[in-house]
């Protein structure tokens, strides 16, 4: 079955299992119109439509029938999201007018709804929560249920709720009858005094689930709302421990309410600033044997589960060692095969098949499709896990060796590049890797620019690249090389910044005109930039040519991007000779009262 077919099948499964709330009998005529409109829309755009719902009437135009259509734009590739929204919106609006001239349709693409949530705007969620679904693949119902539960939670605990975040297949548009909604509620417990944090979490969890049950009764939505309540202190520990559930929550979650902490966490994860610690990697590495021992003593309930984690956690450790953040179970199996079997050729295909089988078995067990596990199959699974763990431990060593080698090469390349940049500033344009130590000694160390210790570090890092393939460098040696390289590069960069700053100062002409200031920065080869209002945040920038007479000619508008490019690439004028023509041009630029500032 194609992915499109599977998606259609899931949609039918969900619609068959969910009975939407009934319209009152007096609204039968309206219901018939909405059903006809929904049918026409689905016949034309079936796979794009996530839901059709009736919005409340407006006060000034009660005769209007306000309808919302939510569109799935997840696989839109041939046109932009805006083009898709405009095109579908126009066609859907015309279909509405064919049913009833008073039918007013809004077409929202689902990514816009989530985008507004990320920006802290929840008006669209509120409108959907107050609507009456006509057709729904799960997204409308999911929003209604979550929004009502969120409001109940905020009414009771607004002062303490840090964020309310939703995730799950219904919000991706591919939900089916077994799909539920995951709501993550983070509670600020930093000032808890009257009870232990364990008691607080148990109490809050019970209250949240009770409100979830009431929200389902209010909305009539049959989808199960799975509320996961986290105390802020526990949640922070989970981030530091690289809990895969928390990483998935940060990566895929949609904030229905945020006090300003969730989106910074999400952005930090996206920027790569939230990473698993060495302790968390060790924790995942060492957990396999413990889970395996438990799996041997249980057949179904614990056997399947523990054998699953015995494979999953060490696999996630391998991916983290490689540099990939904790992943979901399905992603873990896929990435093990993509990264270690197909790309790096570090793992044999049979081990990719083992983790794949174990993840599929776990999913079947989770959906209660596995009722029993016979002894022979259990024994085969356990043996597969034992083989997998033995092989994954060997893989740890191979990954570590690869990463250590990359660290040595990376340190070498960066140190060589920084050394060449410093030499370039001192007039040495090109130098080979072989000649680098001698040239650096002569031009930098002997000239007294850097101390002798700098030369010893350079030689040590260059030697490490030669020695590492011989196996004479230990893991601790590599860590020392990494630290030395970091400090060396920092030292080089600071020197280059100071030298560059001095060059800039020498190439500046500072002027005052009235109560404002400006700077003219002279570059070699006759280019100059004029920065008006130099002390202000927003600067007007112009570019000019320096004439042979010392004046400024061909003055055109420029911008910060061009100026910064010159600052990074071009050379500055080493000496500025002020000729009479420059004084005339400064007066024409800034007025007769312009003053040249010296040593300021």
C-alpha positions as semicolon CSV with decimal commas, in nm:
position;residue;x (nm);y (nm);z (nm)
1;X;0,000;0,000;0,000
2;X;0,133;0,349;-0,088
3;X;0,191;0,617;0,176
4;X;-0,108;0,801;0,035
5;X;-0,323;0,489;0,064
6;X;-0,210;0,431;0,422
7;X;-0,296;0,789;0,508
8;X;-0,643;0,750;0,357
9;X;-0,692;0,424;0,548
10;X;-0,596;0,588;0,877
11;X;-0,838;0,871;0,803
12;X;-1,124;0,625;0,748
13;X;-1,032;0,436;1,065
14;X;-1,049;0,754;1,270
15;X;-1,378;0,873;1,118
16;X;-1,535;0,532;1,178
17;X;-1,434;0,530;1,545
18;X;-1,528;0,890;1,625
19;X;-1,888;1,007;1,639
20;X;-1,895;1,385;1,608
21;X;-2,133;1,581;1,836
22;X;-2,489;1,600;1,695
23;X;-2,646;1,923;1,570
24;X;-2,977;2,016;1,742
25;X;-3,290;1,913;1,540
26;X;-3,386;2,278;1,477
27;X;-3,061;2,324;1,287
28;X;-3,124;2,038;1,043
29;X;-3,139;2,271;0,742
30;X;-2,804;2,425;0,839
31;X;-2,657;2,079;0,899
32;X;-2,768;1,964;0,552
33;X;-2,597;2,265;0,392
34;X;-2,276;2,204;0,586
35;X;-2,278;1,834;0,495
36;X;-2,322;1,920;0,127
37;X;-2,043;2,178;0,141
38;X;-1,815;1,935;0,325
39;X;-1,889;1,663;0,068
40;X;-1,808;1,897;-0,224
41;X;-1,483;2,010;-0,062
42;X;-1,372;1,654;0,012
43;X;-1,450;1,537;-0,341
44;X;-1,213;1,802;-0,473
45;X;-0,938;1,816;-0,206
46;X;-0,982;1,500;-0,001
47;X;-0,621;1,435;0,103
48;X;-0,558;1,799;0,198
49;X;-0,860;1,852;0,427
50;X;-0,800;1,795;0,799
51;X;-1,135;1,930;0,914
52;X;-1,445;2,137;0,842
53;X;-1,609;2,310;1,138
54;X;-1,886;2,565;1,203
55;X;-1,771;2,883;1,378
56;X;-1,997;3,088;1,608
57;X;-2,203;3,362;1,432
58;X;-2,087;3,723;1,448
59;X;-2,304;3,975;1,633
60;X;-2,357;4,215;1,341
61;X;-2,421;3,947;1,073
62;X;-2,617;3,667;1,232
63;X;-2,745;3,549;0,893
64;X;-2,391;3,455;0,784
65;X;-2,279;3,092;0,811
66;X;-1,919;3,110;0,927
67;X;-1,722;2,799;0,835
68;X;-1,358;2,710;0,889
69;X;-1,164;2,464;0,671
70;X;-0,828;2,340;0,803
71;X;-0,585;2,230;0,532
72;X;-0,286;1,996;0,562
73;X;0,018;2,154;0,393
74;X;0,276;1,905;0,522
75;X;0,355;1,761;0,176
76;X;0,313;2,080;-0,026
77;X;0,620;2,095;-0,254
78;X;0,509;2,248;-0,584
79;X;0,390;2,577;-0,433
80;X;0,457;2,791;-0,128
81;X;0,233;2,766;0,177
82;X;0,083;3,106;0,100
83;X;0,011;3,008;-0,260
84;X;-0,153;2,685;-0,141
85;X;-0,365;2,876;0,110
86;X;-0,473;3,139;-0,146
87;X;-0,545;2,888;-0,423
88;X;-0,743;2,643;-0,209
89;X;-0,913;2,928;-0,022
90;X;-1,047;3,081;-0,346
91;X;-1,182;2,750;-0,478
92;X;-1,331;2,649;-0,141
93;X;-1,499;2,992;-0,109
94;X;-1,664;2,944;-0,450
95;X;-1,787;2,598;-0,346
96;X;-1,943;2,757;-0,036
97;X;-2,128;3,021;-0,241
98;X;-2,276;2,745;-0,458
99;X;-2,434;2,594;-0,144
100;X;-2,543;2,918;0,024
101;X;-2,456;3,281;-0,067
102;X;-2,436;3,360;0,306
103;X;-2,172;3,094;0,373
104;X;-1,846;3,268;0,466
105;X;-1,541;3,037;0,463
106;X;-1,201;3,085;0,623
107;X;-0,926;2,851;0,500
108;X;-0,636;2,800;0,739
109;X;-0,332;2,588;0,661
110;X;-0,233;2,390;0,967
111;X;0,128;2,514;0,973
112;X;-0,005;2,871;1,020
113;X;-0,201;2,760;1,326
114;X;0,109;2,599;1,478
115;X;0,321;2,898;1,374
116;X;0,097;3,136;1,568
117;X;0,123;2,904;1,870
118;X;0,502;2,932;1,850
119;X;0,460;3,313;1,848
120;X;0,241;3,305;2,160
121;X;-0,083;3,378;1,971
122;X;-0,373;3,147;2,059
123;X;-0,675;3,318;1,894
124;X;-0,708;3,047;1,628
125;X;-0,706;2,773;1,894
126;X;-0,979;2,959;2,083
127;X;-1,197;2,989;1,772
128;X;-1,161;2,617;1,697
129;X;-1,243;2,530;2,059
130;X;-1,577;2,715;2,026
131;X;-1,665;2,558;1,689
132;X;-1,893;2,265;1,594
133;X;-1,709;2,002;1,379
134;X;-1,877;1,889;1,057
135;X;-1,590;1,674;0,929
136;X;-1,275;1,590;1,122
137;X;-0,968;1,370;1,079
138;X;-0,872;1,427;1,442
139;X;-0,702;1,766;1,433
140;X;-1,016;1,971;1,515
141;X;-1,117;1,734;1,797
142;X;-0,761;1,727;1,929
143;X;-0,747;2,107;1,946
144;X;-1,091;2,135;2,108
145;X;-1,013;1,878;2,378
146;X;-0,664;2,014;2,450
147;X;-0,781;2,378;2,452
148;X;-1,064;2,309;2,698
149;X;-0,831;2,109;2,923
150;X;-0,570;2,386;2,901
151;X;-0,821;2,650;3,010
152;X;-0,935;2,434;3,302
153;X;-0,569;2,386;3,403
154;X;-0,492;2,758;3,379
155;X;-0,802;2,852;3,577
156;X;-0,677;2,633;3,861
157;X;-0,298;2,666;3,842
158;X;-0,218;2,964;3,613
159;X;0,041;3,107;3,853
160;X;0,241;2,784;3,844
161;X;0,200;2,652;3,489
162;X;0,522;2,716;3,293
163;X;0,391;2,574;2,964
164;X;0,117;2,354;2,818
165;X;0,242;2,171;2,508
166;X;0,066;1,922;2,279
167;X;0,207;1,656;2,046
168;X;0,096;1,344;1,863
169;X;-0,022;1,215;1,527
170;X;-0,353;1,406;1,539
171;X;-0,154;1,730;1,526
172;X;0,053;1,597;1,235
173;X;-0,264;1,509;1,043
174;X;-0,205;1,131;1,028
175;X;-0,396;1,012;1,335
176;X;-0,593;0,687;1,342
177;X;-0,839;0,517;1,577
178;X;-0,565;0,409;1,823
179;X;-0,394;0,747;1,834
180;X;-0,417;0,959;2,145
181;X;-0,310;1,312;2,235
182;X;-0,001;1,379;2,444
183;X;-0,024;1,695;2,654
184;X;0,286;1,799;2,849
185;X;0,224;2,032;3,145
186;X;0,529;2,175;3,322
187;X;0,458;2,308;3,674
188;X;0,686;2,551;3,859
189;X;0,772;2,382;4,191
190;X;1,065;2,602;4,289
191;X;0,881;2,747;4,591
192;X;0,720;2,426;4,721
193;X;0,723;2,421;5,103
194;X;0,417;2,242;5,240
195;X;0,471;1,896;5,088
196;X;0,739;1,686;4,924
197;X;0,784;1,711;4,549
198;X;0,681;1,349;4,510
199;X;0,350;1,415;4,686
200;X;0,300;1,731;4,480
201;X;0,353;1,548;4,151
202;X;0,114;1,266;4,246
203;X;-0,153;1,517;4,348
204;X;-0,112;1,728;4,035
205;X;-0,116;1,421;3,807
206;X;-0,446;1,303;3,960
207;X;-0,603;1,648;3,922
208;X;-0,484;1,682;3,560
209;X;-0,629;1,343;3,463
210;X;-0,957;1,425;3,637
211;X;-0,980;1,750;3,438
212;X;-0,894;1,558;3,117
213;X;-1,195;1,331;3,183
214;X;-1,419;1,635;3,240
215;X;-1,287;1,808;2,927
216;X;-1,374;1,498;2,721
217;X;-1,729;1,506;2,864
218;X;-1,769;1,879;2,787
219;X;-1,643;1,851;2,428
220;X;-1,783;1,507;2,346
221;X;-1,444;1,412;2,200
222;X;-1,362;1,041;2,220
223;X;-0,986;1,076;2,171
224;X;-0,784;0,984;2,480
225;X;-0,594;1,279;2,629
226;X;-0,273;1,149;2,785
227;X;-0,154;1,421;3,024
228;X;0,210;1,407;3,132
229;X;0,271;1,635;3,430
230;X;0,630;1,743;3,499
231;X;0,767;1,944;3,786
232;X;1,004;2,211;3,659
233;X;1,294;2,077;3,870
234;X;1,241;1,720;3,738
235;X;1,198;1,849;3,383
236;X;1,531;2,032;3,399
237;X;1,701;1,716;3,525
238;X;1,547;1,522;3,234
239;X;1,698;1,771;2,987
240;X;2,042;1,730;3,145
241;X;2,002;1,349;3,147
242;X;1,912;1,351;2,775
243;X;1,572;1,187;2,828
244;X;1,456;1,100;2,471
245;X;1,091;1,175;2,559
246;X;1,187;1,529;2,665
247;X;1,400;1,586;2,353
248;X;1,104;1,475;2,137
249;X;0,873;1,701;2,340
250;X;1,100;2,001;2,277
251;X;1,151;1,919;1,910
252;X;0,796;1,826;1,802
253;X;0,568;1,986;2,063
254;X;0,322;2,269;1,988
255;X;0,288;2,523;2,270
256;X;-0,078;2,592;2,352
257;X;0,044;2,812;2,637
258;X;0,394;2,934;2,723
259;X;0,516;3,172;2,991
260;X;0,835;3,229;2,795
261;X;1,043;2,920;2,877
262;X;0,937;2,652;2,627
263;X;1,023;2,841;2,306
264;X;1,375;2,935;2,428
265;X;1,427;2,565;2,518
266;X;1,304;2,467;2,172
267;X;1,534;2,717;2,000
268;X;1,833;2,611;2,211
269;X;1,772;2,249;2,106
270;X;1,745;2,356;1,741
271;X;2,072;2,553;1,774
272;X;2,246;2,247;1,919
273;X;2,298;2,411;2,259
274;X;2,111;2,137;2,449
275;X;2,323;1,825;2,425
276;X;2,349;1,500;2,620
277;X;2,620;1,498;2,888
278;X;2,896;1,238;2,916
279;X;2,716;1,101;3,223
280;X;2,394;1,051;3,028
281;X;2,582;0,866;2,752
282;X;2,743;0,640;3,013
283;X;2,401;0,582;3,165
284;X;2,258;0,464;2,833
285;X;2,566;0,251;2,765
286;X;2,548;0,063;3,094
287;X;2,173;0,009;3,109
288;X;2,165;-0,270;2,848
289;X;2,293;-0,551;3,070
290;X;2,048;-0,465;3,348
291;X;1,748;-0,474;3,117
292;X;1,871;-0,795;2,954
293;X;1,891;-0,973;3,291
294;X;1,534;-0,874;3,371
295;X;1,417;-0,986;3,024
296;X;1,546;-1,339;3,089
297;X;1,317;-1,373;3,395
298;X;0,995;-1,260;3,227
299;X;0,820;-1,382;2,917
300;X;0,557;-1,131;2,802
301;X;0,486;-0,832;3,026
302;X;0,847;-0,757;3,116
303;X;1,020;-0,977;2,860
304;X;0,913;-0,783;2,553
305;X;0,950;-0,445;2,725
306;X;1,290;-0,501;2,882
307;X;1,437;-0,673;2,576
308;X;1,317;-0,371;2,380
309;X;1,495;-0,123;2,612
310;X;1,801;-0,349;2,630
311;X;1,843;-0,281;2,259
312;X;1,699;0,070;2,240
313;X;1,901;0,248;2,510
314;X;2,246;0,124;2,403
315;X;2,149;0,207;2,042
316;X;2,062;0,562;2,147
317;X;2,396;0,577;2,331
318;X;2,573;0,481;2,007
319;X;2,388;0,755;1,817
320;X;2,468;1,011;2,089
321;X;2,836;0,914;2,079
322;X;2,821;0,970;1,703
323;X;2,675;1,318;1,763
324;X;2,299;1,268;1,717
325;X;2,061;1,382;1,992
326;X;1,828;1,126;2,158
327;X;1,560;1,004;1,917
328;X;1,221;0,832;1,924
329;X;1,221;0,448;1,902
330;X;1,125;0,436;1,532
331;X;1,386;0,700;1,449
332;X;1,647;0,509;1,650
333;X;1,599;0,192;1,444
334;X;1,602;0,390;1,120
335;X;1,912;0,593;1,211
336;X;2,107;0,284;1,328
337;X;2,062;0,142;0,980
338;X;2,111;0,469;0,791
339;X;2,419;0,584;0,985
340;X;2,605;0,271;1,094
341;X;2,492;0,012;0,837
342;X;2,453;0,213;0,515
343;X;2,664;0,528;0,557
344;X;2,959;0,440;0,780
345;X;2,963;0,061;0,711
346;X;3,048;0,010;1,079
347;X;2,762;-0,233;1,154
348;X;2,642;-0,542;0,970
349;X;2,290;-0,545;0,820
350;X;2,172;-0,828;1,050
351;X;2,199;-0,600;1,354
352;X;1,984;-0,337;1,183
353;X;1,724;-0,609;1,125
354;X;1,738;-0,711;1,495
355;X;1,658;-0,363;1,626
356;X;1,388;-0,323;1,360
357;X;1,219;-0,645;1,469
358;X;1,236;-0,550;1,837
359;X;1,079;-0,205;1,778
360;X;0,797;-0,360;1,570
361;X;0,733;-0,620;1,843
362;X;0,719;-0,350;2,108
363;X;0,468;-0,148;1,907
364;X;0,246;-0,455;1,866
365;X;0,272;-0,523;2,239
366;X;0,191;-0,159;2,317
367;X;-0,127;-0,178;2,107
368;X;-0,220;-0,504;2,284
369;X;-0,186;-0,704;1,961
370;X;0,057;-0,955;2,118
371;X;-0,127;-1,181;2,360
372;X;0,147;-1,434;2,427
373;X;0,508;-1,515;2,354
374;X;0,613;-1,878;2,327
375;X;0,936;-2,002;2,480
376;X;1,120;-2,066;2,155
377;X;1,050;-1,715;2,024
378;X;1,144;-1,562;2,360
379;X;1,470;-1,757;2,360
380;X;1,547;-1,642;2,005
381;X;1,476;-1,279;2,099
382;X;1,699;-1,301;2,406
383;X;1,982;-1,451;2,200
384;X;1,941;-1,176;1,943
385;X;1,960;-0,914;2,217
386;X;2,275;-1,076;2,360
387;X;2,437;-1,079;2,015
388;X;2,327;-0,722;1,955
389;X;2,465;-0,597;2,288
390;X;2,796;-0,772;2,230
391;X;2,824;-0,615;1,886
392;X;2,707;-0,269;2,001
393;X;2,983;-0,265;2,266
394;X;3,236;-0,326;1,990
395;X;3,069;-0,044;1,796
396;X;3,121;0,191;2,092
397;X;3,496;0,135;2,060
398;X;3,488;0,194;1,684
399;X;3,286;0,515;1,726
400;X;3,517;0,639;2,001
401;X;3,822;0,571;1,784
402;X;3,661;0,755;1,492
403;X;3,566;1,052;1,711
404;X;3,911;1,071;1,868
405;X;4,068;1,074;1,524
406;X;3,825;1,346;1,411
407;X;3,915;1,549;1,722
408;X;4,288;1,527;1,645
409;X;4,237;1,619;1,278
410;X;3,994;1,898;1,364
411;X;4,236;2,044;1,620
412;X;4,521;2,023;1,370
413;X;4,326;2,188;1,087
414;X;4,199;2,472;1,306
415;X;4,540;2,540;1,462
416;X;4,709;2,543;1,119
417;X;4,440;2,778;0,984
418;X;4,472;3,017;1,282
419;X;4,853;3,017;1,254
420;X;4,836;3,100;0,883
421;X;4,589;3,384;0,954
422;X;4,833;3,537;1,204
423;X;5,121;3,501;0,959
424;X;4,911;3,666;0,690
425;X;4,863;3,968;0,916
426;X;5,241;3,984;0,952
427;X;5,292;3,984;0,574
428;X;5,340;3,611;0,501
429;X;5,076;3,536;0,238
430;X;5,132;3,163;0,184
431;X;5,310;2,893;0,382
432;X;5,301;2,515;0,339
433;X;5,219;2,277;0,626
434;X;5,582;2,151;0,619
435;X;5,729;2,502;0,645
436;X;5,475;2,632;0,898
437;X;5,675;2,558;1,219
438;X;5,996;2,723;1,091
439;X;5,818;3,027;0,945
440;X;5,608;3,072;1,262
441;X;5,923;3,052;1,474
442;X;6,101;3,313;1,264
443;X;5,818;3,561;1,202
444;X;5,620;3,532;1,524
445;X;5,820;3,379;1,810
446;X;6,161;3,535;1,727
447;X;5,987;3,870;1,671
448;X;5,857;3,855;2,028
449;X;5,489;3,859;1,927
450;X;5,408;3,534;2,115
451;X;5,600;3,352;2,392
452;X;5,799;3,028;2,334
453;X;5,520;2,823;2,495
454;X;5,302;2,898;2,192
455;X;5,556;2,728;1,966
456;X;5,564;2,419;2,186
457;X;5,185;2,385;2,165
458;X;5,191;2,427;1,785
459;X;5,455;2,154;1,745
460;X;5,271;1,922;1,984
461;X;4,943;1,949;1,788
462;X;5,116;1,906;1,451
463;X;5,297;1,598;1,587
464;X;4,970;1,448;1,717
465;X;4,835;1,419;1,362
466;X;5,137;1,205;1,269
467;X;5,140;0,998;1,590
468;X;4,768;0,915;1,620
469;X;4,754;0,655;1,338
470;X;5,047;0,476;1,511
471;X;4,834;0,419;1,822
472;X;5,074;0,598;2,056
473;X;4,821;0,863;2,169
474;X;4,577;0,785;2,450
475;X;4,221;0,912;2,503
476;X;4,352;1,151;2,771
477;X;4,618;1,278;2,530
478;X;4,347;1,359;2,276
479;X;4,146;1,548;2,539
480;X;4,457;1,750;2,630
481;X;4,518;1,822;2,261
482;X;4,158;1,942;2,222
483;X;4,193;2,180;2,519
484;X;4,534;2,308;2,407
485;X;4,404;2,367;2,055
486;X;4,103;2,558;2,189
487;X;4,324;2,785;2,402
488;X;4,575;2,828;2,118
489;X;4,307;2,934;1,869
490;X;4,149;3,168;2,124
491;X;4,492;3,329;2,180
492;X;4,544;3,372;1,803
493;X;4,197;3,517;1,746
494;X;4,235;3,768;2,031
495;X;4,567;3,883;1,887
496;X;4,419;3,922;1,537
497;X;4,122;4,114;1,676
498;X;4,351;4,352;1,866
499;X;4,571;4,405;1,563
500;X;4,271;4,454;1,338
501;X;4,119;4,701;1,585
502;X;4,445;4,901;1,588
503;X;4,450;4,906;1,208
504;X;4,090;5,030;1,204
505;X;4,169;5,312;1,449
506;X;4,467;5,421;1,240
507;X;4,253;5,432;0,925
508;X;3,972;5,643;1,075
509;X;3,895;6,012;1,039
510;X;3,653;6,114;1,317
511;X;3,446;6,429;1,276
512;X;3,186;6,620;1,475
513;X;2,910;6,824;1,314
514;X;2,673;6,997;1,553
515;X;2,587;6,747;1,827
516;X;2,645;6,448;1,600
517;X;2,948;6,241;1,506
518;X;3,067;6,058;1,196
519;X;3,359;5,840;1,090
520;X;3,539;5,802;0,758
521;X;3,724;5,470;0,732
522;X;3,991;5,458;0,462
523;X;4,076;5,129;0,292
524;X;4,370;5,049;0,068
525;X;4,315;5,079;-0,309
526;X;4,119;5,402;-0,269
527;X;3,792;5,291;-0,109
528;X;3,633;5,470;0,187
529;X;3,317;5,429;0,393
530;X;3,135;5,717;0,566
531;X;2,938;5,626;0,879
532;X;2,693;5,900;0,978
533;X;2,572;5,927;1,340
534;X;2,851;5,691;1,450
535;X;2,733;5,686;1,812
536;X;2,378;5,574;1,723
537;X;2,251;5,215;1,686
538;X;2,120;5,268;1,330
539;X;2,386;5,418;1,103
540;X;2,358;5,576;0,759
541;X;2,641;5,432;0,551
542;X;2,788;5,561;0,226
543;X;3,077;5,444;0,011
544;X;3,322;5,675;-0,166
545;X;3,639;5,676;-0,377
546;X;3,951;5,858;-0,253
547;X;4,091;6,079;-0,529
548;X;4,459;6,142;-0,600
549;X;4,406;6,490;-0,454
550;X;4,299;6,333;-0,126
551;X;3,928;6,416;-0,159
552;X;3,613;6,200;-0,161
553;X;3,440;6,130;-0,492
554;X;3,161;5,905;-0,628
555;X;2,972;5,900;-0,297
556;X;2,693;5,640;-0,315
557;X;2,460;5,475;-0,066
558;X;2,586;5,154;0,095
559;X;2,476;4,924;0,376
560;X;2,611;4,736;0,677
561;X;2,650;4,411;0,481
562;X;2,890;4,566;0,226
563;X;3,078;4,753;0,500
564;X;3,128;4,438;0,709
565;X;3,249;4,249;0,401
566;X;3,516;4,514;0,346
567;X;3,607;4,504;0,715
568;X;3,667;4,129;0,693
569;X;3,844;4,109;0,358
570;X;4,000;4,440;0,255
571;X;4,318;4,600;0,386
572;X;4,312;4,932;0,568
573;X;4,514;5,237;0,464
574;X;4,820;5,229;0,688
575;X;4,880;5,606;0,693
576;X;4,628;5,883;0,634
577;X;4,764;6,202;0,481
578;X;4,510;6,483;0,517
579;X;4,520;6,707;0,209
580;X;4,329;7,030;0,156
581;X;4,072;6,864;-0,070
582;X;3,946;6,642;0,213
583;X;3,860;6,952;0,420
584;X;3,650;7,091;0,135
585;X;3,467;6,759;0,093
586;X;3,405;6,726;0,468
587;X;3,243;7,071;0,468
588;X;3,018;6,978;0,178
589;X;2,920;6,655;0,356
590;X;2,872;6,782;0,712
591;X;2,852;7,163;0,689
592;X;3,094;7,448;0,748
593;X;3,110;7,387;1,124
594;X;3,253;7,038;1,086
595;X;3,538;6,957;1,329
596;X;3,806;6,689;1,290
597;X;3,865;6,504;1,615
598;X;4,221;6,402;1,707
599;X;4,305;6,125;1,962
600;X;3,940;6,076;2,068
